[in-house]
Amino acid sequence: MLAVELVLAWYDVQARRPGRLRPCANDECRLFLLDRSRANTARWCSMKTCGNRLKARRHQERARQEPRT
């Protein structure tokens, strides 16, 4: 019964807010996000976890690639 309710809720969100329900931009995360931002630009399910991790990784990669002077 719970699975049926989840599917119906998913369909309801997609019908009322098309394009707002999408997977998290973190490839390691399996969660979805409901984008409530005005510009429809949210990328992560949580800025505290997924967003922070990805931003920290990108920063570390850039820091490794930059030559030290």
N, CA, C and O atoms as a Tripos MOL2 file, in Angstrom:
@<TRIPOS>MOLECULE
protein
  276   275    69     0     0
PROTEIN
NO_CHARGES

@<TRIPOS>ATOM
      1 N           0.8160   -1.1960    0.0000 N.3       1 MET1
      2 CA          0.0000    0.0000    0.0000 C.3       1 MET1
      3 C           0.8640    1.2660    0.0000 C.2       1 MET1
      4 O           0.5250    2.2550   -0.6500 O.2       1 MET1
      5 N           1.9720    1.2260    0.7280 N.am      2 LEU2
      6 CA          2.8580    2.3800    0.7810 C.3       2 LEU2
      7 C           3.4410    2.6800   -0.6010 C.2       2 LEU2
      8 O           3.5720    3.8430   -0.9840 O.2       2 LEU2
      9 N           3.7880    1.6340   -1.3420 N.am      3 ALA3
     10 CA          4.3440    1.8270   -2.6830 C.3       3 ALA3
     11 C           3.3420    2.5260   -3.5990 C.2       3 ALA3
     12 O           3.7240    3.3790   -4.4000 O.2       3 ALA3
     13 N           2.0770    2.1730   -3.4860 N.am      4 VAL4
     14 CA          1.0370    2.8030   -4.3010 C.3       4 VAL4
     15 C           0.9140    4.2810   -3.9450 C.2       4 VAL4
     16 O           0.7960    5.1260   -4.8320 O.2       4 VAL4
     17 N           0.9410    4.5940   -2.6550 N.am      5 GLU5
     18 CA          0.8550    5.9880   -2.2250 C.3       5 GLU5
     19 C           2.0540    6.7930   -2.7160 C.2       5 GLU5
     20 O           1.9000    7.9450   -3.1210 O.2       5 GLU5
     21 N           3.2430    6.2000   -2.6860 N.am      6 LEU6
     22 CA          4.4350    6.8880   -3.1730 C.3       6 LEU6
     23 C           4.3610    7.1760   -4.6690 C.2       6 LEU6
     24 O           4.7220    8.2640   -5.1160 O.2       6 LEU6
     25 N           3.8950    6.2070   -5.4310 N.am      7 VAL7
     26 CA          3.7610    6.4020   -6.8830 C.3       7 VAL7
     27 C           2.7430    7.4940   -7.1770 C.2       7 VAL7
     28 O           2.9710    8.3350   -8.0470 O.2       7 VAL7
     29 N           1.6330    7.4920   -6.4680 N.am      8 LEU8
     30 CA          0.6140    8.5200   -6.6750 C.3       8 LEU8
     31 C           1.1310    9.9020   -6.2800 C.2       8 LEU8
     32 O           0.8480   10.8860   -6.9640 O.2       8 LEU8
     33 N           1.8740    9.9840   -5.1980 N.am      9 ALA9
     34 CA          2.4470   11.2660   -4.7780 C.3       9 ALA9
     35 C           3.4640   11.7460   -5.8090 C.2       9 ALA9
     36 O           3.4950   12.9320   -6.1370 O.2       9 ALA9
     37 N           4.2950   10.8400   -6.3240 N.am     10 TRP10
     38 CA          5.2810   11.1820   -7.3560 C.3      10 TRP10
     39 C           4.5680   11.7400   -8.5850 C.2      10 TRP10
     40 O           4.9620   12.7790   -9.1160 O.2      10 TRP10
     41 N           3.5330   11.0590   -9.0300 N.am     11 TYR11
     42 CA          2.7830   11.5090  -10.2090 C.3      11 TYR11
     43 C           2.1480   12.8680   -9.9490 C.2      11 TYR11
     44 O           2.1460   13.7240  -10.8330 O.2      11 TYR11
     45 N           1.6130   13.0770   -8.7600 N.am     12 ASP12
     46 CA          0.9800   14.3450   -8.4130 C.3      12 ASP12
     47 C           1.9800   15.4970   -8.4660 C.2      12 ASP12
     48 O           1.6640   16.5680   -8.9830 O.2      12 ASP12
     49 N           3.1760   15.2860   -7.9370 N.am     13 VAL13
     50 CA          4.2070   16.3270   -7.9640 C.3      13 VAL13
     51 C           4.6180   16.6160   -9.4060 C.2      13 VAL13
     52 O           4.7640   17.7790   -9.7830 O.2      13 VAL13
     53 N           4.8030   15.5860  -10.2070 N.am     14 GLN14
     54 CA          5.1910   15.7950  -11.6000 C.3      14 GLN14
     55 C           4.0960   16.5120  -12.3840 C.2      14 GLN14
     56 O           4.3960   17.3000  -13.2810 O.2      14 GLN14
     57 N           2.8560   16.2530  -12.0640 N.am     15 ALA15
     58 CA          1.7570   16.8980  -12.7750 C.3      15 ALA15
     59 C           1.6190   18.3590  -12.3660 C.2      15 ALA15
     60 O           1.3860   19.2220  -13.2130 O.2      15 ALA15
     61 N           1.7620   18.6400  -11.0750 N.am     16 ARG16
     62 CA          1.5960   20.0180  -10.5860 C.3      16 ARG16
     63 C           2.8170   20.8900  -10.8110 C.2      16 ARG16
     64 O           2.6890   22.0880  -11.0640 O.2      16 ARG16
     65 N           3.9920   20.3030  -10.7220 N.am     17 ARG17
     66 CA          5.2430   21.0600  -10.8560 C.3      17 ARG17
     67 C           6.1680   20.3710  -11.8650 C.2      17 ARG17
     68 O           7.1700   19.7710  -11.4750 O.2      17 ARG17
     69 N           5.8440   20.4530  -13.1330 N.am     18 PRO18
     70 CA          6.6800   19.7600  -14.1260 C.3      18 PRO18
     71 C           8.1020   20.3320  -14.1540 C.2      18 PRO18
     72 O           8.2970   21.5470  -14.1110 O.2      18 PRO18
     73 N           9.0760   19.4420  -14.2240 N.am     19 GLY19
     74 CA         10.4760   19.8410  -14.2710 C.3      19 GLY19
     75 C          11.0860   20.1620  -12.9230 C.2      19 GLY19
     76 O          12.2740   20.4740  -12.8490 O.2      19 GLY19
     77 N          10.3130   20.0960  -11.8650 N.am     20 ARG20
     78 CA         10.8270   20.4390  -10.5310 C.3      20 ARG20
     79 C          11.3130   19.2180   -9.7560 C.2      20 ARG20
     80 O          12.0590   19.3680   -8.7890 O.2      20 ARG20
     81 N          10.9170   18.0460  -10.1460 N.am     21 LEU21
     82 CA         11.3260   16.8280   -9.4640 C.3      21 LEU21
     83 C          12.3890   16.1500  -10.3080 C.2      21 LEU21
     84 O          12.1140   15.7170  -11.4270 O.2      21 LEU21
     85 N          13.6170   16.0530   -9.7720 N.am     22 ARG22
     86 CA         14.7110   15.4580  -10.5380 C.3      22 ARG22
     87 C          15.7370   14.8340   -9.5960 C.2      22 ARG22
     88 O          15.7410   15.1080   -8.3950 O.2      22 ARG22
     89 N          16.6080   13.9910  -10.1560 N.am     23 PRO23
     90 CA         17.6290   13.3630   -9.3080 C.3      23 PRO23
     91 C          18.6920   14.3540   -8.8760 C.2      23 PRO23
     92 O          18.9210   15.3660   -9.5390 O.2      23 PRO23
     93 N          19.3270   14.0610   -7.7790 N.am     24 CYS24
     94 CA         20.4300   14.8720   -7.2550 C.3      24 CYS24
     95 C          21.5810   14.8550   -8.2620 C.2      24 CYS24
     96 O          21.8080   13.8440   -8.9270 O.2      24 CYS24
     97 N          22.3050   15.9670   -8.3780 N.am     25 ALA25
     98 CA         23.4110   16.0710   -9.3320 C.3      25 ALA25
     99 C          24.6500   15.2890   -8.8810 C.2      25 ALA25
    100 O          25.5820   15.1100   -9.6660 O.2      25 ALA25
    101 N          24.6720   14.8310   -7.6510 N.am     26 ASN26
    102 CA         25.7760   14.0090   -7.1590 C.3      26 ASN26
    103 C          25.5730   12.5820   -7.6680 C.2      26 ASN26
    104 O          24.5750   11.9410   -7.3370 O.2      26 ASN26
    105 N          26.5110   12.0850   -8.4680 N.am     27 ASP27
    106 CA         26.3840   10.7460   -9.0490 C.3      27 ASP27
    107 C          26.3530    9.6460   -7.9960 C.2      27 ASP27
    108 O          25.8220    8.5650   -8.2510 O.2      27 ASP27
    109 N          26.9080    9.9010   -6.8260 N.am     28 GLU28
    110 CA         26.9410    8.9030   -5.7650 C.3      28 GLU28
    111 C          25.6570    8.8940   -4.9350 C.2      28 GLU28
    112 O          25.4560    7.9940   -4.1200 O.2      28 GLU28
    113 N          24.7980    9.8770   -5.1310 N.am     29 CYS29
    114 CA         23.5660    9.9970   -4.3530 C.3      29 CYS29
    115 C          22.4000    9.4010   -5.1340 C.2      29 CYS29
    116 O          22.3210    9.5470   -6.3540 O.2      29 CYS29
    117 N          21.5160    8.7440   -4.4390 N.am     30 ARG30
    118 CA         20.3650    8.1310   -5.0900 C.3      30 ARG30
    119 C          19.0510    8.8500   -4.7530 C.2      30 ARG30
    120 O          17.9680    8.3410   -5.0440 O.2      30 ARG30
    121 N          19.1530   10.0220   -4.1450 N.am     31 LEU31
    122 CA         17.9630   10.7680   -3.7570 C.3      31 LEU31
    123 C          17.4980   11.7040   -4.8660 C.2      31 LEU31
    124 O          18.2390   11.9940   -5.8060 O.2      31 LEU31
    125 N          16.2740   12.1660   -4.7410 N.am     32 PHE32
    126 CA         15.7110   13.1310   -5.6710 C.3      32 PHE32
    127 C          15.4750   14.4320   -4.9300 C.2      32 PHE32
    128 O          15.4150   14.4570   -3.7010 O.2      32 PHE32
    129 N          15.3440   15.5020   -5.6770 N.am     33 LEU33
    130 CA         15.0560   16.7800   -5.0480 C.3      33 LEU33
    131 C          13.8350   17.4000   -5.6900 C.2      33 LEU33
    132 O          13.5690   17.2100   -6.8770 O.2      33 LEU33
    133 N          13.1060   18.1360   -4.8960 N.am     34 LEU34
    134 CA         11.9740   18.9290   -5.3670 C.3      34 LEU34
    135 C          12.4580   20.3700   -5.3610 C.2      34 LEU34
    136 O          12.5840   20.9900   -4.3050 O.2      34 LEU34
    137 N          12.7260   20.8920   -6.5420 N.am     35 ASP35
    138 CA         13.3000   22.2260   -6.6700 C.3      35 ASP35
    139 C          12.2410   23.2810   -6.3810 C.2      35 ASP35
    140 O          11.2600   23.4160   -7.1130 O.2      35 ASP35
    141 N          12.4540   24.0140   -5.3150 N.am     36 ARG36
    142 CA         11.5230   25.0710   -4.9300 C.3      36 ARG36
    143 C          12.0960   26.4520   -5.2270 C.2      36 ARG36
    144 O          11.4800   27.4650   -4.8970 O.2      36 ARG36
    145 N          13.2710   26.4970   -5.8460 N.am     37 SER37
    146 CA         13.8920   27.7900   -6.1250 C.3      37 SER37
    147 C          13.1390   28.5110   -7.2380 C.2      37 SER37
    148 O          12.5310   27.8810   -8.1030 O.2      37 SER37
    149 N          13.1880   29.8040   -7.2030 N.am     38 ARG38
    150 CA         12.4610   30.6080   -8.1860 C.3      38 ARG38
    151 C          12.9950   30.3720   -9.6040 C.2      38 ARG38
    152 O          12.2230   30.3010  -10.5600 O.2      38 ARG38
    153 N          14.3040   30.2530   -9.7290 N.am     39 ALA39
    154 CA         14.9230   30.0920  -11.0470 C.3      39 ALA39
    155 C          14.9830   28.6410  -11.5250 C.2      39 ALA39
    156 O          15.4450   28.3780  -12.6350 O.2      39 ALA39
    157 N          14.5220   27.7020  -10.7030 N.am     40 ASN40
    158 CA         14.5400   26.2740  -11.0380 C.3      40 ASN40
    159 C          15.9730   25.7980  -11.3200 C.2      40 ASN40
    160 O          16.2190   25.1060  -12.3090 O.2      40 ASN40
    161 N          16.9140   26.1740  -10.4430 N.am     41 THR41
    162 CA         18.3190   25.8410  -10.6660 C.3      41 THR41
    163 C          18.9410   24.9890   -9.5620 C.2      41 THR41
    164 O          20.1540   24.7800   -9.5640 O.2      41 THR41
    165 N          18.1510   24.5010   -8.6370 N.am     42 ALA42
    166 CA         18.7070   23.6630   -7.5660 C.3      42 ALA42
    167 C          19.3190   22.4070   -8.1720 C.2      42 ALA42
    168 O          18.7900   21.8450   -9.1310 O.2      42 ALA42
    169 N          20.4490   21.9680   -7.5970 N.am     43 ARG43
    170 CA         21.1550   20.8220   -8.1570 C.3      43 ARG43
    171 C          21.2670   19.6400   -7.2120 C.2      43 ARG43
    172 O          21.3550   18.4960   -7.6590 O.2      43 ARG43
    173 N          21.2650   19.9030   -5.9020 N.am     44 TRP44
    174 CA         21.5410   18.8460   -4.9390 C.3      44 TRP44
    175 C          20.3650   18.6340   -4.0040 C.2      44 TRP44
    176 O          19.5870   19.5510   -3.7370 O.2      44 TRP44
    177 N          20.2480   17.4040   -3.5090 N.am     45 CYS45
    178 CA         19.1900   17.0980   -2.5550 C.3      45 CYS45
    179 C          19.4160   17.8600   -1.2530 C.2      45 CYS45
    180 O          18.4620   18.2410   -0.5750 O.2      45 CYS45
    181 N          20.6850   18.0780   -0.9100 N.am     46 SER46
    182 CA         21.0350   18.8200    0.3000 C.3      46 SER46
    183 C          22.3560   19.5440    0.0790 C.2      46 SER46
    184 O          23.3450   18.9290   -0.3200 O.2      46 SER46
    185 N          22.3730   20.8300    0.3330 N.am     47 MET47
    186 CA         23.6080   21.5840    0.2020 C.3      47 MET47
    187 C          24.6090   21.1750    1.2780 C.2      47 MET47
    188 O          25.8180   21.2320    1.0510 O.2      47 MET47
    189 N          24.1220   20.7690    2.4330 N.am     48 LYS48
    190 CA         25.0100   20.3790    3.5340 C.3      48 LYS48
    191 C          25.8050   19.1240    3.2080 C.2      48 LYS48
    192 O          26.9580   19.0000    3.6210 O.2      48 LYS48
    193 N          25.2160   18.2070    2.4830 N.am     49 THR49
    194 CA         25.9200   16.9530    2.2070 C.3      49 THR49
    195 C          26.4250   16.9110    0.7680 C.2      49 THR49
    196 O          27.6240   17.0610    0.5340 O.2      49 THR49
    197 N          25.5550   16.7150   -0.1730 N.am     50 CYS50
    198 CA         25.9680   16.5280   -1.5700 C.3      50 CYS50
    199 C          26.6230   17.7690   -2.1550 C.2      50 CYS50
    200 O          27.6920   17.6730   -2.7600 O.2      50 CYS50
    201 N          26.0150   18.9100   -1.9900 N.am     51 GLY51
    202 CA         26.5680   20.1400   -2.5530 C.3      51 GLY51
    203 C          27.9290   20.4630   -1.9920 C.2      51 GLY51
    204 O          28.8440   20.8010   -2.7430 O.2      51 GLY51
    205 N          28.0780   20.3660   -0.7030 N.am     52 ASN52
    206 CA         29.3520   20.6760   -0.0570 C.3      52 ASN52
    207 C          30.4350   19.6960   -0.4870 C.2      52 ASN52
    208 O          31.5630   20.1080   -0.7540 O.2      52 ASN52
    209 N          30.1200   18.4290   -0.5590 N.am     53 ARG53
    210 CA         31.1090   17.4270   -0.9630 C.3      53 ARG53
    211 C          31.6120   17.6810   -2.3750 C.2      53 ARG53
    212 O          32.8180   17.6480   -2.6220 O.2      53 ARG53
    213 N          30.6920   17.9340   -3.3050 N.am     54 LEU54
    214 CA         31.1020   18.1460   -4.6890 C.3      54 LEU54
    215 C          31.9050   19.4290   -4.8460 C.2      54 LEU54
    216 O          32.8910   19.4580   -5.5830 O.2      54 LEU54
    217 N          31.4960   20.4800   -4.1670 N.am     55 LYS55
    218 CA         32.2430   21.7340   -4.2540 C.3      55 LYS55
    219 C          33.6490   21.5790   -3.6530 C.2      55 LYS55
    220 O          34.6170   22.1270   -4.1800 O.2      55 LYS55
    221 N          33.7510   20.8400   -2.5620 N.am     56 ALA56
    222 CA         35.0630   20.6050   -1.9380 C.3      56 ALA56
    223 C          35.9540   19.7810   -2.8650 C.2      56 ALA56
    224 O          37.1480   20.0590   -2.9760 O.2      56 ALA56
    225 N          35.3950   18.7780   -3.5280 N.am     57 ARG57
    226 CA         36.1800   17.9640   -4.4600 C.3      57 ARG57
    227 C          36.6950   18.8030   -5.6320 C.2      57 ARG57
    228 O          37.8600   18.6970   -6.0170 O.2      57 ARG57
    229 N          35.8210   19.6330   -6.1910 N.am     58 ARG58
    230 CA         36.2500   20.4860   -7.3020 C.3      58 ARG58
    231 C          37.3520   21.4450   -6.8790 C.2      58 ARG58
    232 O          38.3020   21.6790   -7.6260 O.2      58 ARG58
    233 N          37.2230   21.9950   -5.6880 N.am     59 HIS59
    234 CA         38.2520   22.9080   -5.1800 C.3      59 HIS59
    235 C          39.5840   22.1780   -5.0170 C.2      59 HIS59
    236 O          40.6310   22.7040   -5.3930 O.2      59 HIS59
    237 N          39.5470   20.9840   -4.4660 N.am     60 GLN60
    238 CA         40.7770   20.2130   -4.2690 C.3      60 GLN60
    239 C          41.4220   19.8530   -5.6060 C.2      60 GLN60
    240 O          42.6460   19.8910   -5.7350 O.2      60 GLN60
    241 N          40.6070   19.5050   -6.5960 N.am     61 GLU61
    242 CA         41.1480   19.1870   -7.9210 C.3      61 GLU61
    243 C          41.8090   20.4090   -8.5490 C.2      61 GLU61
    244 O          42.8890   20.2950   -9.1280 O.2      61 GLU61
    245 N          41.1780   21.5700   -8.4430 N.am     62 ARG62
    246 CA         41.7630   22.7950   -8.9800 C.3      62 ARG62
    247 C          43.0600   23.1400   -8.2530 C.2      62 ARG62
    248 O          44.0310   23.5680   -8.8760 O.2      62 ARG62
    249 N          43.0720   22.9540   -6.9420 N.am     63 ALA63
    250 CA         44.2610   23.2760   -6.1570 C.3      63 ALA63
    251 C          45.4230   22.3530   -6.5440 C.2      63 ALA63
    252 O          46.5760   22.7850   -6.5540 O.2      63 ALA63
    253 N          45.1350   21.1130   -6.8570 N.am     64 ARG64
    254 CA         46.1880   20.1740   -7.2810 C.3      64 ARG64
    255 C          46.7240   20.5200   -8.6650 C.2      64 ARG64
    256 O          47.9140   20.3480   -8.9280 O.2      64 ARG64
    257 N          45.8570   21.0040   -9.5510 N.am     65 GLN65
    258 CA         46.2570   21.2820  -10.9330 C.3      65 GLN65
    259 C          47.0200   22.5890  -11.0790 C.2      65 GLN65
    260 O          47.8260   22.7240  -12.0000 O.2      65 GLN65
    261 N          46.7910   23.5470  -10.2040 N.am     66 GLU66
    262 CA         47.4570   24.8480  -10.3030 C.3      66 GLU66
    263 C          48.9340   24.7010   -9.9430 C.2      66 GLU66
    264 O          49.2710   24.1100   -8.9170 O.2      66 GLU66
    265 N          49.8050   25.2350  -10.7810 N.am     67 PRO67
    266 CA         51.2410   25.1500  -10.4490 C.3      67 PRO67
    267 C          51.5710   26.0920   -9.2900 C.2      67 PRO67
    268 O          51.0640   27.2110   -9.2170 O.2      67 PRO67
    269 N          52.4110   25.6270   -8.4080 N.am     68 ARG68
    270 CA         52.8160   26.4460   -7.2640 C.3      68 ARG68
    271 C          53.9360   27.3870   -7.6880 C.2      68 ARG68
    272 O          54.8640   26.9850   -8.3890 O.2      68 ARG68
    273 N          53.8440   28.6150   -7.2680 N.am     69 THR69
    274 CA         54.8760   29.5860   -7.6490 C.3      69 THR69
    275 C          55.7230   29.9790   -6.4680 C.2      69 THR69
    276 O          56.6400   30.7880   -6.6080 O.2      69 THR69
@<TRIPOS>BOND
     1     1     2 1
     2     2     3 1
     3     3     4 2
     4     3     5 am
     5     5     6 1
     6     6     7 1
     7     7     8 2
     8     7     9 am
     9     9    10 1
    10    10    11 1
    11    11    12 2
    12    11    13 am
    13    13    14 1
    14    14    15 1
    15    15    16 2
    16    15    17 am
    17    17    18 1
    18    18    19 1
    19    19    20 2
    20    19    21 am
    21    21    22 1
    22    22    23 1
    23    23    24 2
    24    23    25 am
    25    25    26 1
    26    26    27 1
    27    27    28 2
    28    27    29 am
    29    29    30 1
    30    30    31 1
    31    31    32 2
    32    31    33 am
    33    33    34 1
    34    34    35 1
    35    35    36 2
    36    35    37 am
    37    37    38 1
    38    38    39 1
    39    39    40 2
    40    39    41 am
    41    41    42 1
    42    42    43 1
    43    43    44 2
    44    43    45 am
    45    45    46 1
    46    46    47 1
    47    47    48 2
    48    47    49 am
    49    49    50 1
    50    50    51 1
    51    51    52 2
    52    51    53 am
    53    53    54 1
    54    54    55 1
    55    55    56 2
    56    55    57 am
    57    57    58 1
    58    58    59 1
    59    59    60 2
    60    59    61 am
    61    61    62 1
    62    62    63 1
    63    63    64 2
    64    63    65 am
    65    65    66 1
    66    66    67 1
    67    67    68 2
    68    67    69 am
    69    69    70 1
    70    70    71 1
    71    71    72 2
    72    71    73 am
    73    73    74 1
    74    74    75 1
    75    75    76 2
    76    75    77 am
    77    77    78 1
    78    78    79 1
    79    79    80 2
    80    79    81 am
    81    81    82 1
    82    82    83 1
    83    83    84 2
    84    83    85 am
    85    85    86 1
    86    86    87 1
    87    87    88 2
    88    87    89 am
    89    89    90 1
    90    90    91 1
    91    91    92 2
    92    91    93 am
    93    93    94 1
    94    94    95 1
    95    95    96 2
    96    95    97 am
    97    97    98 1
    98    98    99 1
    99    99   100 2
   100    99   101 am
   101   101   102 1
   102   102   103 1
   103   103   104 2
   104   103   105 am
   105   105   106 1
   106   106   107 1
   107   107   108 2
   108   107   109 am
   109   109   110 1
   110   110   111 1
   111   111   112 2
   112   111   113 am
   113   113   114 1
   114   114   115 1
   115   115   116 2
   116   115   117 am
   117   117   118 1
   118   118   119 1
   119   119   120 2
   120   119   121 am
   121   121   122 1
   122   122   123 1
   123   123   124 2
   124   123   125 am
   125   125   126 1
   126   126   127 1
   127   127   128 2
   128   127   129 am
   129   129   130 1
   130   130   131 1
   131   131   132 2
   132   131   133 am
   133   133   134 1
   134   134   135 1
   135   135   136 2
   136   135   137 am
   137   137   138 1
   138   138   139 1
   139   139   140 2
   140   139   141 am
   141   141   142 1
   142   142   143 1
   143   143   144 2
   144   143   145 am
   145   145   146 1
   146   146   147 1
   147   147   148 2
   148   147   149 am
   149   149   150 1
   150   150   151 1
   151   151   152 2
   152   151   153 am
   153   153   154 1
   154   154   155 1
   155   155   156 2
   156   155   157 am
   157   157   158 1
   158   158   159 1
   159   159   160 2
   160   159   161 am
   161   161   162 1
   162   162   163 1
   163   163   164 2
   164   163   165 am
   165   165   166 1
   166   166   167 1
   167   167   168 2
   168   167   169 am
   169   169   170 1
   170   170   171 1
   171   171   172 2
   172   171   173 am
   173   173   174 1
   174   174   175 1
   175   175   176 2
   176   175   177 am
   177   177   178 1
   178   178   179 1
   179   179   180 2
   180   179   181 am
   181   181   182 1
   182   182   183 1
   183   183   184 2
   184   183   185 am
   185   185   186 1
   186   186   187 1
   187   187   188 2
   188   187   189 am
   189   189   190 1
   190   190   191 1
   191   191   192 2
   192   191   193 am
   193   193   194 1
   194   194   195 1
   195   195   196 2
   196   195   197 am
   197   197   198 1
   198   198   199 1
   199   199   200 2
   200   199   201 am
   201   201   202 1
   202   202   203 1
   203   203   204 2
   204   203   205 am
   205   205   206 1
   206   206   207 1
   207   207   208 2
   208   207   209 am
   209   209   210 1
   210   210   211 1
   211   211   212 2
   212   211   213 am
   213   213   214 1
   214   214   215 1
   215   215   216 2
   216   215   217 am
   217   217   218 1
   218   218   219 1
   219   219   220 2
   220   219   221 am
   221   221   222 1
   222   222   223 1
   223   223   224 2
   224   223   225 am
   225   225   226 1
   226   226   227 1
   227   227   228 2
   228   227   229 am
   229   229   230 1
   230   230   231 1
   231   231   232 2
   232   231   233 am
   233   233   234 1
   234   234   235 1
   235   235   236 2
   236   235   237 am
   237   237   238 1
   238   238   239 1
   239   239   240 2
   240   239   241 am
   241   241   242 1
   242   242   243 1
   243   243   244 2
   244   243   245 am
   245   245   246 1
   246   246   247 1
   247   247   248 2
   248   247   249 am
   249   249   250 1
   250   250   251 1
   251   251   252 2
   252   251   253 am
   253   253   254 1
   254   254   255 1
   255   255   256 2
   256   255   257 am
   257   257   258 1
   258   258   259 1
   259   259   260 2
   260   259   261 am
   261   261   262 1
   262   262   263 1
   263   263   264 2
   264   263   265 am
   265   265   266 1
   266   266   267 1
   267   267   268 2
   268   267   269 am
   269   269   270 1
   270   270   271 1
   271   271   272 2
   272   271   273 am
   273   273   274 1
   274   274   275 1
   275   275   276 2
@<TRIPOS>SUBSTRUCTURE
     1 MET1         2 RESIDUE 1 A MET
     2 LEU2         6 RESIDUE 1 A LEU
     3 ALA3        10 RESIDUE 1 A ALA
     4 VAL4        14 RESIDUE 1 A VAL
     5 GLU5        18 RESIDUE 1 A GLU
     6 LEU6        22 RESIDUE 1 A LEU
     7 VAL7        26 RESIDUE 1 A VAL
     8 LEU8        30 RESIDUE 1 A LEU
     9 ALA9        34 RESIDUE 1 A ALA
    10 TRP10       38 RESIDUE 1 A TRP
    11 TYR11       42 RESIDUE 1 A TYR
    12 ASP12       46 RESIDUE 1 A ASP
    13 VAL13       50 RESIDUE 1 A VAL
    14 GLN14       54 RESIDUE 1 A GLN
    15 ALA15       58 RESIDUE 1 A ALA
    16 ARG16       62 RESIDUE 1 A ARG
    17 ARG17       66 RESIDUE 1 A ARG
    18 PRO18       70 RESIDUE 1 A PRO
    19 GLY19       74 RESIDUE 1 A GLY
    20 ARG20       78 RESIDUE 1 A ARG
    21 LEU21       82 RESIDUE 1 A LEU
    22 ARG22       86 RESIDUE 1 A ARG
    23 PRO23       90 RESIDUE 1 A PRO
    24 CYS24       94 RESIDUE 1 A CYS
    25 ALA25       98 RESIDUE 1 A ALA
    26 ASN26      102 RESIDUE 1 A ASN
    27 ASP27      106 RESIDUE 1 A ASP
    28 GLU28      110 RESIDUE 1 A GLU
    29 CYS29      114 RESIDUE 1 A CYS
    30 ARG30      118 RESIDUE 1 A ARG
    31 LEU31      122 RESIDUE 1 A LEU
    32 PHE32      126 RESIDUE 1 A PHE
    33 LEU33      130 RESIDUE 1 A LEU
    34 LEU34      134 RESIDUE 1 A LEU
    35 ASP35      138 RESIDUE 1 A ASP
    36 ARG36      142 RESIDUE 1 A ARG
    37 SER37      146 RESIDUE 1 A SER
    38 ARG38      150 RESIDUE 1 A ARG
    39 ALA39      154 RESIDUE 1 A ALA
    40 ASN40      158 RESIDUE 1 A ASN
    41 THR41      162 RESIDUE 1 A THR
    42 ALA42      166 RESIDUE 1 A ALA
    43 ARG43      170 RESIDUE 1 A ARG
    44 TRP44      174 RESIDUE 1 A TRP
    45 CYS45      178 RESIDUE 1 A CYS
    46 SER46      182 RESIDUE 1 A SER
    47 MET47      186 RESIDUE 1 A MET
    48 LYS48      190 RESIDUE 1 A LYS
    49 THR49      194 RESIDUE 1 A THR
    50 CYS50      198 RESIDUE 1 A CYS
    51 GLY51      202 RESIDUE 1 A GLY
    52 ASN52      206 RESIDUE 1 A ASN
    53 ARG53      210 RESIDUE 1 A ARG
    54 LEU54      214 RESIDUE 1 A LEU
    55 LYS55      218 RESIDUE 1 A LYS
    56 ALA56      222 RESIDUE 1 A ALA
    57 ARG57      226 RESIDUE 1 A ARG
    58 ARG58      230 RESIDUE 1 A ARG
    59 HIS59      234 RESIDUE 1 A HIS
    60 GLN60      238 RESIDUE 1 A GLN
    61 GLU61      242 RESIDUE 1 A GLU
    62 ARG62      246 RESIDUE 1 A ARG
    63 ALA63      250 RESIDUE 1 A ALA
    64 ARG64      254 RESIDUE 1 A ARG
    65 GLN65      258 RESIDUE 1 A GLN
    66 GLU66      262 RESIDUE 1 A GLU
    67 PRO67      266 RESIDUE 1 A PRO
    68 ARG68      270 RESIDUE 1 A ARG
    69 THR69      274 RESIDUE 1 A THR
